[in-house]
Amino acid sequence: SGKYVLQGASSLLPVMALAPQCNEKILDLCAAPGMKTSYIAQLMKNTGILYANDANKERCKSIIGNLHRLGVKNSVISCIEGQRFGQSHRNQFDRVLVDAPCSGSGVISKDPSVKTSKSENDILSLASL
């Protein structure tokens, strides 16, 4: 029925470090496809308000589908550039997760082609952001 998701450490560890609590106001700024967001909602016990944002409108569709399928009820989904979101919502959240930019290195165990599809310069350019 699709009511659970198997997640790897690359999805679990950032959320564990965030340590979301019940009844908080939390922003997942780069939320697509919504797997970390769903784990945040689980740890919050579907309480508080969980903002799931992604700058890519097409990727936001996956957030909507996954959160609906998994029964997440405390979410608000938006599609806004991260810099603009920060300007309009400054100091409004108890916690913010920004898991960006994505190098793909967290999924090497599932997709070995990631090892050969990225150069050292690709990783260094992401680190400089």
C-alpha positions as CSV (number, residue, x, y, z in Angstrom):
1,S,0.0,0.0,0.0
2,G,3.1,2.3,0.0
3,K,2.8,3.3,3.7
4,Y,6.5,2.9,4.4
5,V,9.8,3.8,2.7
6,L,13.2,2.2,3.1
7,Q,15.8,4.9,3.6
8,G,19.6,4.9,3.6
9,A,21.9,6.7,6.0
10,S,22.3,9.6,3.6
11,S,18.6,10.4,4.2
12,L,18.4,9.5,7.9
13,L,21.5,11.2,9.3
14,P,20.7,14.9,8.4
15,V,17.3,14.5,10.0
16,M,18.8,12.9,13.1
17,A,21.2,15.8,13.4
18,L,18.3,18.2,13.0
19,A,16.5,16.5,15.9
20,P,13.0,17.7,15.2
21,Q,10.6,17.9,18.1
22,C,6.8,17.7,18.4
23,N,4.9,21.0,17.9
24,E,7.8,22.8,16.3
25,K,7.8,24.9,13.1
26,I,10.4,23.3,10.8
27,L,11.5,24.2,7.3
28,D,13.0,21.6,4.9
29,L,14.3,24.0,2.3
30,C,15.4,21.5,-0.4
31,A,12.8,18.9,0.2
32,A,12.2,17.0,-3.0
33,P,11.4,14.1,-3.3
34,G,10.2,14.3,0.3
35,M,11.8,11.4,2.0
36,K,13.7,13.4,4.6
37,T,10.6,15.5,5.0
38,S,8.5,12.4,5.8
39,Y,11.0,11.3,8.4
40,I,10.8,14.7,10.0
41,A,7.0,14.5,10.1
42,Q,7.3,11.0,11.7
43,L,9.6,12.3,14.4
44,M,7.3,15.3,15.0
45,K,4.4,12.8,15.3
46,N,2.5,14.8,12.7
47,T,2.3,17.8,15.0
48,G,3.5,21.4,14.6
49,I,4.0,22.8,11.1
50,L,6.4,21.3,8.6
51,Y,7.2,23.4,5.5
52,A,8.5,21.4,2.6
53,N,10.1,23.6,-0.1
54,D,11.9,23.0,-3.3
55,A,12.9,25.5,-6.0
56,N,12.0,23.1,-8.8
57,K,8.3,23.0,-9.6
58,E,8.5,19.6,-11.2
59,R,10.3,18.1,-8.2
60,C,7.6,19.6,-5.9
61,K,5.2,17.1,-7.5
62,S,7.1,14.3,-5.9
63,I,6.9,16.0,-2.5
64,I,3.1,16.2,-2.8
65,G,2.7,12.6,-3.9
66,N,5.1,11.1,-1.3
67,L,3.7,13.1,1.7
68,H,0.1,12.3,0.7
69,R,0.9,8.6,0.3
70,L,2.7,8.5,3.6
71,G,-0.1,10.2,5.6
72,V,1.8,13.4,6.5
73,K,-0.8,15.9,7.6
74,N,1.3,18.7,9.2
75,S,2.9,20.0,6.0
76,V,2.8,23.1,3.8
77,I,4.4,22.6,0.4
78,S,5.9,25.5,-1.5
79,C,8.1,26.1,-4.6
80,I,10.3,29.1,-3.8
81,E,14.0,29.9,-4.4
82,G,15.9,29.4,-1.2
83,Q,17.2,33.0,-1.1
84,R,13.8,34.4,-1.5
85,F,12.3,32.1,1.1
86,G,14.9,33.3,3.6
87,Q,14.1,37.0,2.9
88,S,10.4,36.6,3.4
89,H,10.4,34.2,6.3
90,R,13.4,35.3,8.4
91,N,13.5,33.9,12.0
92,Q,10.2,32.1,11.7
93,F,11.3,28.5,12.2
94,D,12.5,26.5,15.2
95,R,14.7,24.4,12.9
96,V,15.8,24.5,9.2
97,L,17.1,21.6,7.2
98,V,19.2,22.6,4.1
99,D,20.5,19.4,2.5
100,A,22.0,21.0,-0.6
101,P,23.6,21.0,-3.0
102,C,23.2,17.3,-4.0
103,S,26.3,15.6,-5.2
104,G,24.7,12.2,-5.4
105,S,27.5,10.7,-3.4
106,G,25.1,9.5,-0.7
107,V,23.6,7.0,-3.1
108,I,26.8,5.3,-4.4
109,S,25.7,2.0,-2.8
110,K,22.5,2.0,-4.8
111,D,23.9,3.6,-8.0
112,P,27.6,2.8,-8.6
113,S,27.6,5.0,-11.7
114,V,27.8,8.0,-9.4
115,K,31.5,7.1,-8.8
116,T,32.4,7.7,-12.4
117,S,29.9,10.4,-13.3
118,K,31.4,13.1,-11.0
119,S,34.8,14.6,-11.2
120,E,36.8,16.1,-8.4
121,N,36.0,19.5,-9.8
122,D,32.3,18.8,-9.6
123,I,32.5,18.0,-5.9
124,L,34.8,21.0,-5.2
125,S,32.5,23.4,-7.0
126,L,29.6,22.2,-4.8
127,A,31.7,22.5,-1.7
128,S,32.4,26.2,-2.5
129,L,28.7,27.0,-2.5
